[in-house]
Each structure stands twice: as C-alpha cells, then as structure tokens.
C-alpha cells in the first residue's frame, strides 16, 4: 500500500487550527491501515497522565476514546520514551517488561510501534502509537522509520495548533482591551452632491488609537477570527450613528456592516429606535455570499422603515457584482480603484459608464469614492455621476471638526 508523507504534510499544514485535529486523525488512520493494525493514537504526557489527544476511530474495534487518559507510569508510552521498551515490538508478550504489564494481556497488545513526538524546543509532547491485538512478524525498520516521519509531521501540526490557541487568546485580549478602554472612535467623511452643491451625508469610518497601530480592516478581520466581530462591528456602528444627533435633519449617516453579521441577526440590536430614513447601510464583504435570500429577508423590515442599502467597492471584485444583482441596492459605490486616474484611463471610464447605465436602469444612485483631483471629478461628472466622496471634496474628520466645517 502506497502512503504519501509529503502529501499529508502539505495538506495538514495548510489547514486552519480547527482542522488540524482532523488532519492528525487522518494521518493516524492512514498509518493504521498501512500497517494493518487495530489501534492508532497520539498521546500527550500531561500532569502525570497519558492523555489520548487524537485517536483513529475508523476501526470499531478500537477501545480507546479521545480525551481519555490513564496513569503515565503504567503505560507503554512512558517506557518507550525512557528507553525501557523498544519502539518496535513484533509481539509485546515476548518482551519481559511489557509482558509484566496487565494491559498487555487485557487488551491484548500484540505487535506494537511507538515513537516519541519531539517539539522544536526539544521537549517530549507524548507518543505516536500503533498496535494490533495479535503479533506481526513482518514489521521491520522501514515501518519504524515511517512512524518517526509521521511523528515529525504530527509535531508540526501540534505546534501550529498551540500557536493558534496562543494567538487567539492574545487577539481576544487585545480587542477586548480596545473595546473597554474607549480606543475606538469615528471619523466622518463628507458625501457631496454635485447637483445640489452641498454635503448630503457622511460615511462613518472607524479609527483605532490602541496599540499596535494597524488599519481598521485588520482590527475587524482579527475580531472575526476570534468570534468578536459582531461585538466590535456593532460598537463601531453605534458610535458612528451618534452623529445623527448633531447633523442637520436632511443629512444621512452611512455605516458599514458585513453580510455574515446581518445573517446572524445583529441588526435588531443595533438599529432599534433609530431614524432609519437617515441611515445608509453599506454591505462591505469582498467574498461571495451563499445565502442571498436570507440576507434580503433580514434587510427587508429595515428597508421598509426607510433604511437605504449600498453596495460598497463596486468594481473591486466579483463579489460586489453578485451583491448588486441579488440585493437591488439603493446606492452603488464605485471603488477608489476604479475612480483613481479615471480621467486618464479609458478602461476605467468604460467600466464606470457601465455601472452608471446599470444604476439608471435599476433606479439606484452612483456614489464615486476616492476622488482625489479636479480632473477626476470633472470626468465623473461628465459620465453622469452626481455624488462623490474623497479627499478632494472632504477628508474624514471628527464630528466636531465636521460641524465646524458645515457651519
């Protein structure tokens, strides 16, 4: 039977932390079947116990359960690591040390292969083990070398899993600290109507004063990674909506939300008692959404109360096209990658013109983001864009500075 070490190593190391345990179990199953044995497991030496962290459960005859444990001193594993038992035994009942152990006859244990799992710091994590209920005289040094190779693979996966656990704990602490210490604030970028010649709304943009200094998209990505995405995004939206208390009644606030948090039902807690006719909700996700029907259903009651929906970053990727087609947005926001240098790039002008014609057909309004120069503004205006935002028409600013500017 052919067994590819490199293929399993490659696939295992590409998995995220939650899948690494499955990868180890798959390795155990492949090894057990290759050796035609009955039991395969990875044990950890933990506080005087041998704990079975990963177990191949594909053989119904396997009596070992994941998470179970027994005294380390009574185990084969400890004796193998200490050198009191060989790593390869064709029949454990013929070795005087193992034959003296009750478990050898109770299971019974016949052929037995066990190798230490060594971590990069030189410490012993536990063992990679495989045994059968009967003897097997065909086992040889080549089988033992294979076990050692897979023990090395498993050590890499275990260390990656440990690193992921540490990272998750540190990220949670960092994000909760930012939330509790009021290190999250909002800057507002004006949205300008060229026809009315005035600011008609603002986009609420999150700013983090907490260390380490990093962009908001990294903060939100890390929050999603550790299960705090809804909490952080909800806080950001609630902070952003405070501007409604200060802005003129004919101005709206645009806030960003990811589709998954809409599907998770986060909107009810965020937008209760809000004047939704002054709120634009920007859908920000850059990846495809699997449940557009569910997304539209969650949005429907809020749209019925006056909330308008915008699809952000149109032109930046395929996902934005799907959002536009499936959500029938009230606003389509052209991504800055499309508007930047649009005055000098015919391809950008052609794509922008297509979005503009589509918006005219569907009754949506185009907003061009990232406008930096007068020439870009003139080109967009000539194409039929009437609403813009960007540093050329107004930089993001705290609410106090914005109000001063408006007055």
C-alpha positions, 0 to 999 in steps of 0.5 A: 500500500502506497502512503504519501508523507509529503502529501499529508504534510502539505495538506495538514499544514495548510489547514486552519487550527480547527482542522488540524485535529482532523488532519492528525486523525487522518494521518493516524488512520492512514498509518493504521491501515498501512500497517494493518493494525487495530489501534492508532493514537497520539498521546500527550504526557500531561500532569502525570497522565497519558492523555489520548489527544487524537485517536483513529476511530475508523476501526470499531474495534478500537477501545480507546476514546479521545480525551481519555487518559490513564496513569503515565507510569503504567503505560507503554508510552512512558517506557518507550520514551525512557528507553525501557521498551523498544519502539518496535515490538513484533509481539509485546508478550515476548518482551519481559517488561511489557509482558509484566504489564496487565494491559498487555494481556487485557487488551491484548497488545500484540505487535506494537510501534511507538515513537516519541513526538519531539517539539522544536524546543526539544521537549517530549509532547507524548507518543505516536502509537500503533498496535494490533491485538495479535503479533506481526512478524513482518514489521521491520525498520522501514515501518519504524522509520515511517512512524518517526516521519509521521511523528515529525509531521504530527509535531508540526501540526501540534505546534501550529495548533498551540500557536493558534490557541496562543494567538487567539487568546492574545487577539481576544485580549487585545480587542477586548482591551480596545473595546473597554478602554474607549480606543475606538472612535469615528471619523466622518467623511463628507458625501457631496452632491454635485447637483445640489452643491452641498454635503448630503451625508457622511460615511462613518469610518472607524479609527483605532488609537490602541496599540499596535497601530494597524488599519481598521480592516485588520482590527475587524478581520482579527475580531472575526477570527476570534468570534468578536466581530459582531461585538466590535462591528456593532460598537463601531456602528453605534458610535458612528450613528451618534452623529445623527444627533448633531447633523442637520435633519436632511443629512444621512449617516452611512455605516458599514456592516458585513453580510455574515453579521446581518445573517446572524441577526445583529441588526435588531440590536443595533438599529432599534429606535433609530431614524432609519430614513437617515441611515445608509447601510453599506454591505462591505464583504469582498467574498461571495455570499451563499445565502442571498435570500436570507440576507434580503429577508433580514434587510427587508423590515429595515428597508421598509422603515426607510433604511437605504442599502449600498453596495460598497467597492463596486468594481473591486471584485466579483463579489460586489457584482453578485451583491448588486444583482441579488440585493437591488441596492439603493446606492452603488459605490464605485471603488477608489480603484476604479475612480483613481486616474479615471480621467486618464484611463479609458478602461476605467471610464468604460467600466464606470459608464457601465455601472452608471447605465446599470444604476439608471436602469435599476433606479439606484444612485452612483456614489464615486469614492476616492476622488482625489483631483479636479480632473477626476471629478470633472470626468465623473461628472461628465459620465453622469455621476452626481455624488462623490466622496474623497479627499478632494471634496472632504477628508474624514474628520471628527464630528466636531471638526465636521460641524465646524466645517458645515457651519 
